[in-house]
């Protein structure tokens, strides 16, 4: 029998709470509700975040064999309660920003970078041509250039949603982070290992962004991954004189209250 791929799609989130009969995005057994949608259709799911989860991978269970392989995945980021977020270095509110500034009551403001690591997926453009992710050119790479000021609090939301079950690792040159983010006694590491399908890591840099300069973020495998384009630039900048004066004045006036 020839396999016929399905055009139906769905969404299923990691960690979040939902009614599995109606809001999981998965058709199971004789459950009465259709949880996938076809071309021209729409659907709605009800999910609940009962705490700050950070990264929650989104996947489609309409066709596990093909859809994830071609890039049908995403993420929900569950921030602290009452958080506000803005595009990095702007005041624009953008709920889909890959690079954002997060503010919340009782929480130190931080810069947040969403980093997808994929292994073995096949991405095509609108004309059906294979997207070149490592084409040779000068200047910045095709991967995101993440920017921060020296000393900024920074969290890399790192995950692998697809597709081959091969472990990779990630390092950010010149920086360390705690292996267990919420454990003050956790060891500090320069490389995150064990990144595979379904894994996600919230990597908060120790003491924030380092001195100004360009730092590589990359896979730990030079022979296969780095030469294929699994690397990028974390750019740490100096505060301008205007920013430093504004920050100093803010601390002075805050101290007088």
N, C-alpha and C positions, 0 to 999 in steps of 0.2 A: 504494500500500500504506500503510495507517495504521500509524504508529509505536506500538509497544507497549513502554512502559517496563519495565525489569527491576527486580525486587525483590531481586536478589542483590547482596551487598556484599562488600568486601574491604578490606585495609589494605596500603598501600605506604609505606615511610618514605624520606625523603631521606637520602642520605649513608651510611646504615648498610650493612653487608655482609650478604649473604644468598645462598642458592642460588636463582638465578632460575627454575629449573625447578619449585621447590616452595614458595618462601617470599617471592615478590615481590608476591603479591596480584594478578597479571596473567595472564590466560589468553592464551597466544600459540601460534599454529599448532597443531602436533600434540603439544605437551607433554602427558605422560600424566596429570598431577595437576590436579584441579579446585582452583582457588585462590580461588574465591568461595564464599560461604555464603548460603543462603536462609532464609526465615522458619522459626524453630524449630531451625535447624542451628547448629553451632559449628565453629570451625576454630582451628588453632594455627600460628603462624609462628615461625621461629627467626631472629633478627637478632643481629648482633654490632657493638658500638661499640668500635673499636680505639683511639679517642682521645677527648678532650673536644671534642665537636662543638658544644655549646650547643644551639641550636634545630634540630630536624629535623621538617619538616612531614609529617603523615600524611594520605593521601588514599585514597579508595575508587575502585577501577577496575572495580567491578561495573556501574556506569552513569555514565560520565563526563558524559553530557548533562544529567542531572537531579539526581543525589545531591549533588554539590558545590554546586550552585545553591541547594539547600535546607538547606545547613549541615552536611553530613556531611564533616567534616574535623577535624583535631586536631593535636597536636604531641607529640613526645618530646623532653625536655630532657636532654641528656647532660652530667652535671656532672663536676667533677674526681674522680679516683679516691678511693674511700673517703669520699665526701661524705655528710653527714647533712643533712636538711632538715626545717624546721618551719614551721608556719603563722606568718605575720607577727605579731609581738608576742605569740605564745603559745609554749608548749613542746610543742604537739600535733604529732605526726608525721602528715603528710597528703601522700601522693604525688601528689595531684591539685590541690594548692593553686595558684591563679593568682598569689598573693602569698606569697613564702616567704623564710626566712632560710637561707642555705646556709653550712655549715661543712665544712672539709676540711683534712687535714694539709698544712702548708706553704702554705696559701692564706688570705689575709685574708678573714674572714667578710664576706658581702655580702647585701644585700636584692635579691631577684629578682622582677621583675614580667613576666608573660606578657601580651603585648598583640597580639590578633588585629585586623587591619585588613581589612574585607571591603568589596567594591564590587560592587553589583548582585545580591546574594543575596536570596532571598525566604523569610523565616522565618514559619511558621505555628504557632499554639498547638494544644493538643489538640482544640479545637473547630473547627479549620480557619480561624481568623481570623488576619489579618495582624498580626504582633507590631509594636506601635508603639515605635520606638526613640528617638523625639524628641518624645514627648508633653510638653506644657507643664505644669510644676509647680514649686513652690518647694523650696528645700533643695538637697541634693546631686543631681548628674545621675544618669541611669540607667547611664551608663558607670562602670567601676570608679574608686573613689577610692583612689589608691596613697599609702601613708603611710610616712614615714621620719623619723628624727631628723637634725637638722643635722649634717653631717660624715659620715654613714653612707655606706659604699660601696654604690652602687646600679647595677644593670644592668637595662635594659629589653630583654627578649627580644621583638623586634618582627618580625611576619611578615604576609604576605598569602597565604592559601591559596586564595581564591576571590573573585570569579567572573569579572568583566569585566576584560579586559587593559588597564586604564587605570592609568597611573602616578599615584601620589599621593606626598605628602611628609609628614613628621612633624617637629614642633618641640616642644621642652619649654622653656617660657619660663624665662629666668634661668639656663640651664645650657648647657654645652658638652660635647662628647665627641669622641674621635678617630675620624676617618673609617675608618681601618684599626686596629682595636682592639689588635692585637699588634705594631704598628709604632710605636715611640717617637717617630719623626720624622714621623709622619703629621700632616696638618693637623687642626686642631680646628674643628669645625663646630657651628652652632646649629640646623641643619635637615638632616634626612636625606631625600634625594631618591631617585628611582628605585625606589620601593616598588611592586611589581607582583606578579602571580601567581607563586608559587614563590620569591620573594625573602624573605630573612630577614636580620635585623641584630641584633647584640649590642651595644647602645649603653650603654657604661659612662660614667657622668657624671664629668667632670673634677672632682677634689677632693671628690667625693661630693655629697650633698644640700646645697643652699645654705642661706642663713639661713632661719629659720622664717617660714612664710607659705604661702599657696596659690598654686600655679603652674599655668597651663594647659598641658596637652599636647593637641595638636590637629593636624589636617591643615593644610597650608599653603594650601589653597584655601578662601577665605572664601565666595565666591559660590555654591559647590555643596556642598562637604562640611561645613563648620562649621555652616551653617544647617540641615543635615540631621541633625546630632547627632554628627558625628565630632570630638568633643572630650571632655575630662575634666579631673579635678583631681589634681595631684600635691601632696599636703599634707605640708609639712615642719614638724615640731614641735620644741619645745624640750625638752631633757632635764629631768626633774623633779629637785629637790634630792636626793631619795633615790637616783636613778640616777647623778647626778654623784658623790655620795659613794661609792657602790659601785664606780664605775669608777675613782676616784682611789685607793681602798684596794687595788683589784686591781693597779694599776700599782705601788704602794708595795711590796706583798708580793712581787710578781713580781721587782722590782729587788733584793730582799734574798736571793733564792735564788742 
